Amino acid sequence: MACFIVPGSEAVVTTIVQKAIGKERAAKWKLKWLNTMLWGGFILLAIEHLWHGEVVPWPPFLTAMKNPADTAAMLHEMATHGITMAVVVTIAWIVMVALANMLPYRRAEKTIA
């Protein structure tokens, strides 16, 4: 229903952080990778929800907000599926950054040995 809003919100926050800390520090932490992953997932999920009629171009935009019972289910989905997706993407980014930072040291060790 609206699970894509959580990773989209994280994408907005990380984009603001990326611009606020400057290019050099953002490049060091590879925030562009995280933003690309989050924005890409958000856009694909938004298109999928639009395709299935769960998002419409007129207010209230989310079809689940028309009925209070559906709104509760939507909030539950955002709290479970949305947060899980955002956490998994963030963990994948952390692993990617850790591996990218370790790789030059491994190459240097092989050259010395």
N, C-alpha and C positions, 0 to 999 in steps of 0.2 A: 504494500500500500504506500508507505512513505519511508521505507527503510533507507532510501538513497539520500535522505536529508541529513542524516548523521555524518556520513563521509563527506558530503558536500559542505557541511558546516566546518568540519575539520580542514577541508581544503581551503576555505576562506581564511581561517585562522592562520594556517601555515603559510599561505601566500602573503598575508600581512606581515607575519614574522620574518619571512624571507626578505621582504622589501625593507623592513625596519632595521635588520642587523647588518645590512650591507652585502655587496656582492662577494667580497672575499670570504667572510665568515660563512655565508650561505653556501658557497662553493666547497668550503672545507667540510661542512656537514652534509653536503649533497642534498640540500632541501629541494632542489629542482626535481630530483628523482621522486621524492615523496609527493610533491605537488602534482607531478605528471601522473603518478599512479592514482592519487585521490581524485583529481579532476577527470581523468579518463573513466574511472569506475563510476563516478557520479553521472557523467554524461550518458554512458551506456545504460545505466540503470534508469535514468530519467526517460530515455527514449523507449526502453522496454515498458516502463509503467505507462507512458503515453500511448504506446501501441496497444496495450491491453485495456485502455480506457480508465485507468485508475487516476490519471492526471488529465485534467481538461483545461482548455484555455480561458475559461470563465470562472468567476468566483463561485465557490470557495476553492477552486483549483484542484483540490484533492477530493475525490468522490466520497471518501470515507468520512469527511467532515459534515456531510449532509445529515447523517443519522448519529445521535449520541452513542448508540451501541457500537456502531462502526468506528467512532472516534476512539473509544477505549481500546478496541482491537488494534487500531492504527498506532496508538501510543505504545502499546505492548510490543508490537512488531518493531517499532523504532528502538525501544529499549533493549530488545533482545537481538534481533537480526542486524539492525543498523550499527549498534555499538560493537557487535562481534565483527562485522565487516571492517569497521574503522580500526579496530585493534589488530586484526590479522594483517591488514595492509601496513600498519605502522610497524608491527613486528617484522614483517618481510623487509621493509625498508631498513630497519636496524641491522638485520642480518646482512643485507646487501652492503651497507656502509662498513660494517665490521670486516667483511671479506675484502672489500675494495681497499681498505686501509691496511690489511695484513699482507695483501698480495705483493706490494713492492718489497717488503722486508724478506719475504720468502725467496724472491728472485735474487735479491742481493746476497742472501746466505748461500744459494746454489752457485753463484758466480765466484764467491770467495773460496768455497770448498773444492 
